[in-house]
Amino acid sequence: MLAESLGSDGLPLTDLLSQVAIRTEALEGRRRRLEAEIWIPCGVDRVWEVLTDYEGLATFIPNLTSSRILEQEGDRVRLEQVGAERFWKLTFSAKVVLDMVTDRPQAIHFTMVQGDFKEMAGSWLLAPQVQEGQAGTRLSYHLTIHPKRTMPVKLVECHLSVGLPRNLVAIYQEVMRRKAELA
C-alpha cells in the first residue's frame, strides 16, 4: 500500500511519486481538467487486469472506500464508487455512479450518471512504451470535473492534485505486486 516507504519493486515511494506527471487546467467557471500519467514496467494486459478489477479497487486505491459493479453487459459497466478523505478535522466524502465503456486494451472511458458532482467524465488510456530499453505501459488518466456549489473548488482541485499521483502509484504497486506473485 501507499503507506510503505518502498514500492513493491524496491523503488522508494518518493521516487515513484516523482515519476507521475500531472497537469491541471481551469476551464470556464468551476470546471477543471486534470491529467496524470505514469510509466509501469509491465505489459498493457497486466495493467488492464488491475484497472478492470472494479470490485477490488478499494483494496489498493487510497481513500477509495468502496467500488462495486451495479450492472455489466459486454464492454459496458455501471460502477458505484465512494471515496473519503480527511482534511484537518473534516471528512470529505463523495459518491458517484459511473458508466464505464472499455476499448480493450487501450482505453476505459467513464461518465458520471449520478453523484456528488455536477459533471465528472474522463478516461484511462494505456499505451505500450519502451523506456530506457525496457518494455512497459504508459498509463494516462484524464478527468474533467465540475464540483457542485457546496464543494469548494480549490479544495477539490487540491485534493485531486495530491490524490491522483497517489492513485497512479497505488496502481503501479498493485501491478508490480501481482507480477511478483506470478514469478
N, C-alpha and C positions, 0 to 999 in steps of 0.2 A: 504494500500500500504506500501511499504518498508520504506517510509519516516516517518511513525508513530513510536513513541517511544515504543509502546506496540503492541504485536501481538493481533490478534482478540480473543485469548484465555486468554489474560491478562498477558502473559509472556513478560518481557522486550525483545526488539529486540536483544540486545547483547546476551541474553540467547539463543534465537533461533539461532542466527548465530554461537554461540559456540557449538550447537548441530550438526552442519554439519561437517562431516568428509570428508576431501579432500586429495587426493593423486595426485601428478604429476610425470610423468616419461619421461625423454628424451629418445627418440628412435633414430635410425640412422638418421643422417643429421638433418633436420629441423622438423622432425615429433615429435609430443608429444602425450602422452596418459594422460588423466585426468579422475579421478573417484571421485564422490562425493555421499554422502548419508545422509539421514535424516530419523528419525522415526516420523511418523504422527499418532496421536491418533484417527484414523478413519479407517474404513474398506477399503479394497482394491477397492471395487466398487466406493466409493466416490472419492478416489484419481484418479482412472481410468477416471472417468467423467471429472475431471478438466484437466488431461493431454490430453485427446482427444477432448477438446473444442478448436480445432485448430484455429478457426477464432476468438475466444475470448482471446487467449493467450496474445496478445499485450495489453490488458486492465489491466493485472496484473503482467506481467513479466517485470522487469526493463530493460530499454534500447532496448526492442523489439518494433520497431515502426510499424511493420505490420506483419500479418500472415494470409495467405488466401489459401484456397483449390483451386488447379488448376484442379484436377481430383480425382474421388473417385470411386472405384469399389471393393466391398466386403471388405476384410481386408487390402486393399492397398489404400494409399492416396498419391497423389503428392501435396506437400505443398511448397509455396513460403514464405520465411521469410526475413525480413530486420531488421537489428539491427544497432544501432548507439550509440556511447559513446564519450563524450568529454574528451580529455586528454590535460591538460594545455590549449593552445589556438587552438588545432587541434581537428577536429571531425573525429573519425574513424567510418566508415560505412562498413557494409558487407551485401551482398545479397546472398542467397542460395536457390536453388530448391532441395527439399529433397523427396526421395521416402521413405515413411513410410510403414512398414508392421507390423500389430498388431497380437499378440497372446494373445487374451483376456483371462483373465485379468492379465497375468503375465508379458508381455513384449511388448514394442514398439521398433522396430529396424529401424534405418534410415541410408540412404546413400545419399550423395550429388550427384546429377546428373548434376548440373550446379551451378556455383557460383564463389565467390571471393577467394577460397582456391584451392590448388592442390588436396587435399583429405580431406574429412570430413565424418566420419561414427561413429555410436555408437548405444546406446540403453538406454531405460528406463526400469528398472526392478522393479517389485512390488512383495513383499512377505509379507504374514500375519506374524505378530510377536507380542508376548506378551512382554511388558516391564514394570517392576515394577507392575505386576499384572493387567495391562491394555492392552486390545487387540488393535492392531493398524497395521500399514503398514510400512515396511522398504522400502523406495523409494531410488533406486540407479540409478545414471547416469554415463554412460561410454562413453567416447569420444576419438577418435583418429583423430588428425588434422595435416595437413601439409600445413602451410602457403605458399603462393607464395613468390618469392624473394622480391617483392615490399613491403611486410609486415615484419617489424622487429619481428623476432620470440620471442624474450624476451618480447616485448610489448604485443604480442598476448597471450603468456603464463601468463604474469602478469594479463592482463585483465580477462582471463578465471579463474584464481585462485581466483580473487576477485569476479567476476561476478557469478560464479556457486553457491557459498553459498547464495548469494542474491536471485538467481533464485529459489533455493530449498526452501528458507524461504518464498518467494512470493507464491510458490505453497502450502506450508503448510498453510499460512494465507488464501489463497483462499479456500482451502478445509474447514478450520475452519469457514470461513465466510459463506459458503454455508450450512454447518451443522447447524450453528446458525439460519439461515433463515428458515430452516425446523423445528426447535424446537418450 
